[in-house]
């Protein structure tokens, strides 16, 4: 367990990282991308979020569900500065061409649907928050998770930070953190 504290503004109560996962990790093929996820075919956004979350939760809990026979109060935060740009482009092209668009491609649907998939698979109940911060995504996510725990809305929080590649030669990236109450008392720079 890694203790952390959040830099900036008011000191937060402190969060501990219970588990962490990334995409890509050693052995992953960033060109090929994360494993496909049924129902999400336009973009790698949902498979990327699901894979990072799955790895993180497995490291903390083993096999799903997180606690067999008991639902777990885990907040889930999806954080991306740019969002699902691939689905956005697909929708824009369809609208420009006068074609109808499936509701699953509405910009709010992808993050909510994939997190619903993860939450159901792992038996998680708690608030779902999608953020597109102007500032540092990890700091915004940690501050939001801290508030949710302080408000007793959840016992822990799964944070999925992800960005789709926007330039040639780059690849999609994701980091998932499962955080819980900690004993951090200092604010780190």
C-alpha positions in Angstrom: 0.0 0.0 0.0 1.4 3.4 -1.0 0.5 6.4 1.0 -0.1 9.6 -1.0 -1.3 13.1 -0.5 -2.5 15.6 -3.0 -0.6 18.8 -3.8 -2.4 22.2 -3.9 -5.4 23.9 -2.3 -6.6 22.6 1.0 -4.8 19.5 2.5 -6.8 16.4 1.7 -7.6 13.7 4.3 -5.0 11.5 2.6 -5.5 8.6 0.3 -3.6 5.3 0.0 -3.1 3.5 -3.3 -4.5 0.0 -2.8 -3.6 -1.1 -6.3 -2.4 0.3 -9.6 -2.4 -0.8 -13.2 -1.5 0.8 -16.6 -2.0 0.3 -20.3 0.4 -0.5 -21.8 2.4 -2.6 -19.4 5.3 -5.0 -20.1 4.2 -7.5 -22.7 1.4 -5.3 -24.1 1.4 -4.4 -27.8 0.5 -0.7 -27.8 0.0 -0.8 -31.6 -2.6 -3.6 -31.4 -4.2 -2.0 -28.4 -6.1 -3.5 -25.4 -8.3 -6.6 -25.8 -11.6 -6.0 -27.7 -14.7 -5.4 -25.7 -18.0 -6.6 -27.1 -20.4 -3.8 -28.0 -17.6 -1.2 -28.3 -16.3 -1.3 -31.8 -15.8 2.3 -32.9 -13.1 3.4 -30.5 -10.5 2.0 -28.2 -11.7 4.3 -25.3 -14.0 1.7 -23.7 -11.7 -1.3 -24.1 -8.8 0.8 -22.7 -10.8 1.9 -19.6 -12.1 -1.7 -19.0 -8.6 -3.3 -19.3 -6.9 -0.8 -16.9 -9.8 -1.1 -14.4 -9.8 -4.9 -14.7 -6.1 -5.2 -14.1 -6.3 -2.8 -11.1 -9.2 -4.6 -9.5 -7.6 -8.0 -10.0 -4.5 -6.9 -8.2 -6.6 -5.8 -5.3 -9.3 -8.4 -5.2 -8.3 -11.4 -7.3 -11.2 -12.7 -9.5 -14.5 -10.8 -9.8 -16.7 -10.1 -8.0 -14.7 -8.0 -5.5 -16.4 -9.5 -2.5 -18.6 -12.5 -3.5 -22.0 -12.2 -1.9 -21.5 -8.6 -0.8 -21.7 -5.5 -3.0 -18.7 -3.2 -2.5 -19.2 0.6 -2.1 -16.6 1.7 -4.7 -16.9 5.1 -6.4 -15.7 4.9 -10.0 -14.1 8.0 -11.7 -13.3 8.1 -15.4 -11.0 11.0 -16.1 -9.9 12.2 -19.6 -8.9 15.6 -20.8 -9.9 15.0 -24.4 -12.5 12.2 -23.9 -13.5 9.7 -26.6 -12.2 11.6 -29.6 -12.6 8.6 -31.9 -16.3 8.3 -31.2 -16.7 12.0 -31.4 -15.2 12.0 -34.9 -17.4 9.1 -36.0 -20.5 10.8 -34.8 -19.6 14.1 -36.5 -19.0 12.3 -39.8 -22.4 10.6 -39.6 -24.3 13.8 -38.7 -22.5 15.7 -41.5 -23.5 13.0 -44.0 -27.2 13.1 -42.7 -27.1 9.5 -41.3 -28.7 8.7 -38.0 -26.4 7.9 -35.0 -26.9 5.0 -32.6 -27.5 6.2 -29.0 -24.5 4.1 -27.8 -22.3 6.6 -29.7 -23.6 9.7 -27.9 -20.7 11.2 -26.1 -22.1 10.6 -22.6 -22.8 6.9 -23.3 -19.4 5.5 -23.8 -17.8 6.3 -20.4 -21.0 5.5 -18.6 -21.6 2.2 -20.4 -18.1 0.9 -19.9 -18.0 1.8 -16.2 -21.4 0.2 -15.8 -19.9 -3.0 -17.4 -17.0 -2.9 -15.0 -19.2 -2.1 -11.9 -21.6 -5.0 -12.7 -18.8 -7.5 -13.3 -17.0 -6.6 -10.1 -20.1 -6.0 -7.9 -19.3 -2.4 -7.3 -22.0 0.1 -6.1 -21.2 3.7 -5.6 -21.2 7.0 -7.4 -19.9 7.2 -11.0 -18.2 10.4 -12.0 -16.8 11.4 -15.4 -14.4 14.3 -15.4 -12.7 16.2 -18.2 -10.5 18.6 -16.2 -8.7 21.6 -17.4 -5.9 21.1 -14.9 -3.9 18.0 -13.9 -6.2 15.0 -14.4 -4.7 12.9 -11.6 -4.9 15.7 -9.1 -8.5 16.5 -10.0 -9.4 12.8 -9.7 -7.7 12.4 -6.3 -9.4 15.5 -5.0 -12.8 14.2 -6.2 -12.2 10.7 -4.8 -11.2 12.3 -1.5 -14.4 14.3 -1.3 -16.5 11.2 -2.1 -14.8 9.3 0.7 -15.1 12.2 3.1 -18.8 12.5 2.3 -19.3 8.8 3.0 -20.5 8.2 -0.5 -18.1 5.3 -0.9 -15.5 3.2 1.0 -12.9 3.4 -1.8 -12.6 4.8 -5.3 -11.4 3.3 -8.6 -9.9 6.1 -10.7 -9.4 5.4 -14.5 -7.3 8.1 -16.2 -7.1 7.7 -19.9 -6.2 9.5 -23.1 -6.4 8.3 -26.7 -3.4 8.9 -28.9 -3.8 12.2 -30.9 -0.7 12.1 -33.0 1.1 9.6 -35.3 3.5 7.3 -33.4 1.8 7.9 -30.1 -0.4 5.2 -28.4 -3.4 5.2 -26.1 -2.6 5.2 -22.4 -4.5 4.5 -19.2 -3.7 4.3 -15.5 -6.1 2.9 -13.0 -5.8 3.5 -9.3 -7.8 1.9 -6.5 -7.6 4.4 -3.6 -8.9 4.3 -0.1 -8.6 6.3 3.1 -5.1 6.7 4.2 -3.0 8.3 6.9 -1.1 10.9 4.8 -0.8 14.0 6.8 1.6 16.1 4.7 0.9 17.8 1.4 3.6 16.9 -1.1 4.8 19.2 -3.8 
